């Protein structure tokens, strides 16, 4: 039974990290660049928010609810870790905003058995979480959750900034080939643009 559960969890986690499956394992992460990790983690965090929003919240689906809650916490913690090692001011601002969002929802999280430590990472008390009614969990993680909508949007913005940061070499070569091209937007300008144009009505962008 234990082997089946572990395999199922890893199977689902691999799907969340489909853009870079090496990033899901701790033994691989230490050898990866922070910008690669940020892209993979932010994409995984975006995907798990969408899974939780679409999940069936019923007592018959308790195992699936717990599995997805655990994956949310793991991808969230991974994103806190990878963004914390970035030297980008824009990434740091988004990380700070996400941490503040989570802190603002501390009471609701703790009522579900999810605590926040001093570094901003989350941990789950499975017993306390399992004692909560599916409807209570749905109010915080389901389709009408403002918290999950905000986490998704921050994850999208973080991924877009990180993607921009890993392309300087390509852009530099492009500039050399086409010197008349206008200068590309700076890191700060990109973040400002993202913050001025948030996701409309919480709609989903399937492509991330």
Phi and psi in degrees as GROMACS dihedral restraints (atoms count N, CA, C in turn):
[ dihedral_restraints ]
;  ai    aj    ak    al  type     phi  dphi    fc
    3     4     5     6     1   -61.6    20    10
    4     5     6     7     1   -41.8    20    10
    6     7     8     9     1   -61.8    20    10
    7     8     9    10     1   -40.6    20    10
    9    10    11    12     1   -64.0    20    10
   10    11    12    13     1   -43.3    20    10
   12    13    14    15     1   -64.2    20    10
   13    14    15    16     1   -45.5    20    10
   15    16    17    18     1   -62.1    20    10
   16    17    18    19     1   -41.8    20    10
   18    19    20    21     1   -64.1    20    10
   19    20    21    22     1   -42.2    20    10
   21    22    23    24     1   -62.6    20    10
   22    23    24    25     1   -42.7    20    10
   24    25    26    27     1   -63.0    20    10
   25    26    27    28     1   -47.6    20    10
   27    28    29    30     1   -65.3    20    10
   28    29    30    31     1   -35.3    20    10
   30    31    32    33     1   -60.6    20    10
   31    32    33    34     1   -47.3    20    10
   33    34    35    36     1   -67.1    20    10
   34    35    36    37     1   -37.4    20    10
   36    37    38    39     1   -66.0    20    10
   37    38    39    40     1   -37.8    20    10
   39    40    41    42     1   -61.4    20    10
   40    41    42    43     1   -36.2    20    10
   42    43    44    45     1   -66.7    20    10
   43    44    45    46     1   -37.8    20    10
   45    46    47    48     1   -65.8    20    10
   46    47    48    49     1   -34.6    20    10
   48    49    50    51     1  -101.1    20    10
   49    50    51    52     1    35.9    20    10
   51    52    53    54     1   -64.1    20    10
   52    53    54    55     1   -24.5    20    10
   54    55    56    57     1   -75.0    20    10
   55    56    57    58     1   -22.2    20    10
   57    58    59    60     1  -164.9    20    10
   58    59    60    61     1    86.3    20    10
   60    61    62    63     1   -69.9    20    10
   61    62    63    64     1   -19.6    20    10
   63    64    65    66     1   -64.2    20    10
   64    65    66    67     1   -28.9    20    10
   66    67    68    69     1   -71.0    20    10
   67    68    69    70     1   -12.0    20    10
   69    70    71    72     1   -80.2    20    10
   70    71    72    73     1   -16.3    20    10
   72    73    74    75     1  -105.6    20    10
   73    74    75    76     1   132.6    20    10
   75    76    77    78     1   -59.6    20    10
   76    77    78    79     1   -36.5    20    10
   78    79    80    81     1   -68.1    20    10
   79    80    81    82     1   -20.1    20    10
   81    82    83    84     1   -91.3    20    10
   82    83    84    85     1   -29.8    20    10
   84    85    86    87     1   -64.8    20    10
   85    86    87    88     1   -32.9    20    10
   87    88    89    90     1   -63.8    20    10
   88    89    90    91     1   -23.8    20    10
   90    91    92    93     1   -98.7    20    10
   91    92    93    94     1     6.1    20    10
   93    94    95    96     1  -104.0    20    10
   94    95    96    97     1   152.2    20    10
   96    97    98    99     1   -72.1    20    10
   97    98    99   100     1   146.3    20    10
   99   100   101   102     1   -60.3    20    10
  100   101   102   103     1   -35.9    20    10
  102   103   104   105     1   -66.5    20    10
  103   104   105   106     1   -35.7    20    10
  105   106   107   108     1   -67.8    20    10
  106   107   108   109     1   -43.1    20    10
  108   109   110   111     1   -64.5    20    10
  109   110   111   112     1   -41.4    20    10
  111   112   113   114     1   -61.3    20    10
  112   113   114   115     1   -43.1    20    10
  114   115   116   117     1   -61.4    20    10
  115   116   117   118     1   -46.9    20    10
  117   118   119   120     1   -66.5    20    10
  118   119   120   121     1   -43.1    20    10
  120   121   122   123     1   -68.7    20    10
  121   122   123   124     1   -42.4    20    10
  123   124   125   126     1   -66.7    20    10
  124   125   126   127     1   -36.1    20    10
  126   127   128   129     1   -66.9    20    10
  127   128   129   130     1   -42.2    20    10
  129   130   131   132     1   -65.2    20    10
  130   131   132   133     1   -39.9    20    10
  132   133   134   135     1   -64.6    20    10
  133   134   135   136     1   -39.6    20    10
  135   136   137   138     1   -62.9    20    10
  136   137   138   139     1   -43.2    20    10
  138   139   140   141     1   -65.5    20    10
  139   140   141   142     1   -40.4    20    10
  141   142   143   144     1   -70.9    20    10
  142   143   144   145     1   -31.6    20    10
  144   145   146   147     1   -63.6    20    10
  145   146   147   148     1   -37.3    20    10
  147   148   149   150     1   -69.9    20    10
  148   149   150   151     1   -37.2    20    10
  150   151   152   153     1   -64.3    20    10
  151   152   153   154     1   -43.9    20    10
  153   154   155   156     1   -66.0    20    10
  154   155   156   157     1   -36.1    20    10
  156   157   158   159     1   -66.3    20    10
  157   158   159   160     1   -32.5    20    10
  159   160   161   162     1   -95.6    20    10
  160   161   162   163     1     0.3    20    10
  162   163   164   165     1   -69.7    20    10
  163   164   165   166     1   151.8    20    10
  165   166   167   168     1   -85.9    20    10
  166   167   168   169     1   117.2    20    10
  168   169   170   171     1   -99.2    20    10
  169   170   171   172     1    95.9    20    10
  171   172   173   174     1  -148.1    20    10
  172   173   174   175     1   162.0    20    10
  174   175   176   177     1   -63.5    20    10
  175   176   177   178     1   -27.7    20    10
  177   178   179   180     1   -72.0    20    10
  178   179   180   181     1   -15.6    20    10
  180   181   182   183     1  -112.7    20    10
  181   182   183   184     1    26.8    20    10
  183   184   185   186     1   -60.6    20    10
  184   185   186   187     1   -40.4    20    10
  186   187   188   189     1   -64.9    20    10
  187   188   189   190     1   -42.5    20    10
  189   190   191   192     1   -66.1    20    10
  190   191   192   193     1   -38.4    20    10
  192   193   194   195     1   -63.0    20    10
  193   194   195   196     1   -46.5    20    10
  195   196   197   198     1   -63.5    20    10
  196   197   198   199     1   -43.5    20    10
  198   199   200   201     1   -58.6    20    10
  199   200   201   202     1   -44.7    20    10
  201   202   203   204     1   -71.5    20    10
  202   203   204   205     1   -33.8    20    10
  204   205   206   207     1   -64.4    20    10
  205   206   207   208     1   -41.3    20    10
  207   208   209   210     1   -63.8    20    10
  208   209   210   211     1   -39.8    20    10
  210   211   212   213     1   -69.2    20    10
  211   212   213   214     1   -34.6    20    10
  213   214   215   216     1   -61.1    20    10
  214   215   216   217     1   -46.4    20    10
  216   217   218   219     1   -64.4    20    10
  217   218   219   220     1   -41.0    20    10
  219   220   221   222     1   -65.8    20    10
  220   221   222   223     1   -46.6    20    10
  222   223   224   225     1   -68.1    20    10
  223   224   225   226     1   -36.9    20    10
  225   226   227   228     1   -62.1    20    10
  226   227   228   229     1   -47.1    20    10
  228   229   230   231     1   -63.9    20    10
  229   230   231   232     1   -39.5    20    10
  231   232   233   234     1   -60.9    20    10
  232   233   234   235     1   -41.0    20    10
  234   235   236   237     1   -67.9    20    10
  235   236   237   238     1   -39.5    20    10
  237   238   239   240     1   -61.1    20    10
  238   239   240   241     1   -38.1    20    10
  240   241   242   243     1   -70.5    20    10
  241   242   243   244     1   -48.1    20    10
  243   244   245   246     1   -70.2    20    10
  244   245   246   247     1   -40.0    20    10
  246   247   248   249     1   -70.2    20    10
  247   248   249   250     1   -25.4    20    10
  249   250   251   252     1   -69.9    20    10
  250   251   252   253     1   -18.8    20    10
  252   253   254   255     1  -101.6    20    10
  253   254   255   256     1     7.2    20    10
  255   256   257   258     1   -82.6    20    10
  256   257   258   259     1   147.6    20    10
  258   259   260   261     1  -100.3    20    10
  259   260   261   262     1    13.9    20    10
  261   262   263   264     1   -90.1    20    10
  262   263   264   265     1   126.5    20    10
  264   265   266   267     1   -62.6    20    10
  265   266   267   268     1   -36.5    20    10
  267   268   269   270     1   -66.7    20    10
  268   269   270   271     1   -43.3    20    10
  270   271   272   273     1   -62.8    20    10
  271   272   273   274     1   -42.3    20    10
  273   274   275   276     1   -62.0    20    10
  274   275   276   277     1   -39.6    20    10
  276   277   278   279     1   -65.0    20    10
  277   278   279   280     1   -43.1    20    10
  279   280   281   282     1   -65.5    20    10
  280   281   282   283     1   -39.3    20    10
  282   283   284   285     1   -62.3    20    10
  283   284   285   286     1   -43.7    20    10
  285   286   287   288     1   -62.0    20    10
  286   287   288   289     1   -41.2    20    10
  288   289   290   291     1   -66.6    20    10
  289   290   291   292     1   -38.7    20    10
  291   292   293   294     1   -67.6    20    10
  292   293   294   295     1   -41.7    20    10
  294   295   296   297     1   -61.7    20    10
  295   296   297   298     1   -40.6    20    10
  297   298   299   300     1   -67.2    20    10
  298   299   300   301     1   -39.4    20    10
  300   301   302   303     1   -57.2    20    10
  301   302   303   304     1   -47.5    20    10
  303   304   305   306     1   -66.3    20    10
  304   305   306   307     1   -40.7    20    10
  306   307   308   309     1   -62.1    20    10
  307   308   309   310     1   -37.8    20    10
  309   310   311   312     1   -65.5    20    10
  310   311   312   313     1   -21.6    20    10
  312   313   314   315     1  -107.3    20    10
  313   314   315   316     1    22.6    20    10
  315   316   317   318     1   -58.0    20    10
  316   317   318   319     1   -45.6    20    10
  318   319   320   321     1   -62.2    20    10
  319   320   321   322     1   -44.4    20    10
  321   322   323   324     1   -64.7    20    10
  322   323   324   325     1   -40.5    20    10
  324   325   326   327     1   -63.6    20    10
  325   326   327   328     1   -45.1    20    10
  327   328   329   330     1   -65.2    20    10
  328   329   330   331     1   -31.3    20    10
  330   331   332   333     1   -67.3    20    10
  331   332   333   334     1   -19.1    20    10
  333   334   335   336     1   -96.9    20    10
  334   335   336   337     1     0.6    20    10
  336   337   338   339     1    89.0    20    10
  337   338   339   340     1    18.9    20    10
  339   340   341   342     1  -112.7    20    10
  340   341   342   343     1   118.1    20    10
  342   343   344   345     1  -109.7    20    10
  343   344   345   346     1   159.1    20    10
  345   346   347   348     1  -115.8    20    10
  346   347   348   349     1   127.6    20    10
  348   349   350   351     1   -90.6    20    10
  349   350   351   352     1  -176.6    20    10
  351   352   353   354     1   -66.3    20    10
  352   353   354   355     1   -21.0    20    10
  354   355   356   357     1   -92.0    20    10
  355   356   357   358     1    -2.6    20    10
  357   358   359   360     1    95.0    20    10
  358   359   360   361     1     0.0    20    10
  360   361   362   363     1   -83.7    20    10
  361   362   363   364     1   157.5    20    10
  363   364   365   366     1  -105.5    20    10
  364   365   366   367     1   153.4    20    10
  366   367   368   369     1  -140.4    20    10
  367   368   369   370     1   152.1    20    10
  369   370   371   372     1  -116.8    20    10
  370   371   372   373     1   129.4    20    10
  372   373   374   375     1   -94.3    20    10
  373   374   375   376     1   100.8    20    10
  375   376   377   378     1   -62.9    20    10
  376   377   378   379     1   -33.7    20    10
  378   379   380   381     1   -66.0    20    10
  379   380   381   382     1   -47.9    20    10
  381   382   383   384     1   -65.9    20    10
  382   383   384   385     1   -40.3    20    10
  384   385   386   387     1   -63.2    20    10
  385   386   387   388     1   -43.7    20    10
  387   388   389   390     1   -65.8    20    10
  388   389   390   391     1   -22.1    20    10
  390   391   392   393     1   -82.2    20    10
  391   392   393   394     1   -11.6    20    10
  393   394   395   396     1   -77.6    20    10
  394   395   396   397     1   147.1    20    10
  396   397   398   399     1   -72.4    20    10
  397   398   399   400     1   148.1    20    10
  399   400   401   402     1   -54.8    20    10
  400   401   402   403     1   -35.7    20    10
  402   403   404   405     1   -67.4    20    10
  403   404   405   406     1   -35.3    20    10
  405   406   407   408     1   -67.0    20    10
  406   407   408   409     1   -42.3    20    10
  408   409   410   411     1   -65.8    20    10
  409   410   411   412     1   -38.9    20    10
  411   412   413   414     1   -63.7    20    10
  412   413   414   415     1   -37.3    20    10
  414   415   416   417     1   -60.0    20    10
  415   416   417   418     1   -30.7    20    10
  417   418   419   420     1   -94.5    20    10
  418   419   420   421     1   -33.1    20    10
  420   421   422   423     1  -109.2    20    10
  421   422   423   424     1   -12.7    20    10
  423   424   425   426     1   -78.1    20    10
  424   425   426   427     1  -168.9    20    10
  426   427   428   429     1   -65.8    20    10
  427   428   429   430     1   -22.2    20    10
  429   430   431   432     1   -98.4    20    10
  430   431   432   433     1    10.5    20    10
  432   433   434   435     1   -79.8    20    10
  433   434   435   436     1   118.8    20    10
  435   436   437   438     1   -68.3    20    10
  436   437   438   439     1   -33.6    20    10
  438   439   440   441     1   -61.1    20    10
  439   440   441   442     1   -49.7    20    10
  441   442   443   444     1   -66.9    20    10
  442   443   444   445     1   -34.6    20    10
  444   445   446   447     1   -63.6    20    10
  445   446   447   448     1   -40.8    20    10
  447   448   449   450     1   -69.7    20    10
  448   449   450   451     1   -41.2    20    10
  450   451   452   453     1   -61.0    20    10
  451   452   453   454     1   -41.8    20    10
  453   454   455   456     1   -61.7    20    10
  454   455   456   457     1   -45.2    20    10
  456   457   458   459     1   -66.4    20    10
  457   458   459   460     1   -40.6    20    10
  459   460   461   462     1   -63.3    20    10
  460   461   462   463     1   -38.3    20    10
  462   463   464   465     1   -64.1    20    10
  463   464   465   466     1   -42.7    20    10
  465   466   467   468     1   -61.7    20    10
  466   467   468   469     1   -45.8    20    10
  468   469   470   471     1   -64.1    20    10
  469   470   471   472     1   -40.6    20    10
  471   472   473   474     1   -63.2    20    10
  472   473   474   475     1   -42.3    20    10
  474   475   476   477     1   -63.0    20    10
  475   476   477   478     1   -41.3    20    10
  477   478   479   480     1   -66.1    20    10
  478   479   480   481     1   -40.8    20    10
  480   481   482   483     1   -66.6    20    10
  481   482   483   484     1   -43.9    20    10
  483   484   485   486     1   -62.5    20    10
  484   485   486   487     1   -40.3    20    10
  486   487   488   489     1   -61.0    20    10
  487   488   489   490     1   -39.8    20    10
  489   490   491   492     1   -65.4    20    10
  490   491   492   493     1   -33.2    20    10
  492   493   494   495     1   -76.2    20    10
  493   494   495   496     1   -22.6    20    10
  495   496   497   498     1   -91.5    20    10
  496   497   498   499     1     5.1    20    10
  498   499   500   501     1  -111.3    20    10
  499   500   501   502     1    17.8    20    10
  501   502   503   504     1   -63.6    20    10
  502   503   504   505     1   -35.5    20    10
  504   505   506   507     1   -65.3    20    10
  505   506   507   508     1   -45.1    20    10
  507   508   509   510     1   -62.2    20    10
  508   509   510   511     1   -43.7    20    10
  510   511   512   513     1   -65.6    20    10
  511   512   513   514     1   -36.6    20    10
  513   514   515   516     1   -65.2    20    10
  514   515   516   517     1   -40.4    20    10
  516   517   518   519     1   -65.0    20    10
  517   518   519   520     1   -36.9    20    10
  519   520   521   522     1   -65.1    20    10
  520   521   522   523     1   -40.2    20    10
  522   523   524   525     1   -63.2    20    10
  523   524   525   526     1   -39.0    20    10
  525   526   527   528     1   -65.4    20    10
  526   527   528   529     1   -38.3    20    10
  528   529   530   531     1   -75.1    20    10
  529   530   531   532     1   -32.4    20    10
  531   532   533   534     1  -130.3    20    10
  532   533   534   535     1    78.2    20    10
  534   535   536   537     1   -65.4    20    10
  535   536   537   538     1   -13.9    20    10
  537   538   539   540     1   -86.1    20    10
  538   539   540   541     1    -7.3    20    10
  540   541   542   543     1   -64.1    20    10
  541   542   543   544     1   144.6    20    10
  543   544   545   546     1   -67.0    20    10
  544   545   546   547     1   154.5    20    10
  546   547   548   549     1   -65.2    20    10
  547   548   549   550     1   136.7    20    10
  549   550   551   552     1   -72.4    20    10
  550   551   552   553     1   159.4    20    10
  552   553   554   555     1   -63.7    20    10
  553   554   555   556     1   143.7    20    10
  555   556   557   558     1   -74.0    20    10
  556   557   558   559     1   168.2    20    10
  558   559   560   561     1   -56.0    20    10
  559   560   561   562     1   -46.3    20    10
  561   562   563   564     1   -66.0    20    10
  562   563   564   565     1   -39.0    20    10
  564   565   566   567     1   -65.2    20    10
  565   566   567   568     1   -37.3    20    10
  567   568   569   570     1   -63.3    20    10
  568   569   570   571     1   -45.3    20    10
  570   571   572   573     1   -62.5    20    10
  571   572   573   574     1   -42.9    20    10
  573   574   575   576     1   -59.3    20    10
  574   575   576   577     1   -40.2    20    10
  576   577   578   579     1   -64.8    20    10
  577   578   579   580     1   -41.5    20    10
  579   580   581   582     1   -65.3    20    10
  580   581   582   583     1   -39.6    20    10
  582   583   584   585     1   -72.3    20    10
  583   584   585   586     1   -27.5    20    10
  585   586   587   588     1   -79.4    20    10
  586   587   588   589     1   -18.6    20    10
  588   589   590   591     1  -128.1    20    10
  589   590   591   592     1    70.5    20    10
  591   592   593   594     1   -67.3    20    10
  592   593   594   595     1   167.7    20    10
  594   595   596   597     1   -60.2    20    10
  595   596   597   598     1   131.4    20    10
  597   598   599   600     1   -81.7    20    10
  598   599   600   601     1   127.3    20    10
  600   601   602   603     1    56.5    20    10
  601   602   603   604     1    21.5    20    10
  603   604   605   606     1    68.6    20    10
  604   605   606   607     1    20.2    20    10
  606   607   608   609     1   -71.3    20    10
  607   608   609   610     1   152.3    20    10
  609   610   611   612     1   -93.1    20    10
  610   611   612   613     1   139.1    20    10
  612   613   614   615     1  -107.0    20    10
  613   614   615   616     1   102.6    20    10
  615   616   617   618     1   -60.5    20    10
  616   617   618   619     1   -26.4    20    10
  618   619   620   621     1   -80.7    20    10
  619   620   621   622     1   -12.8    20    10
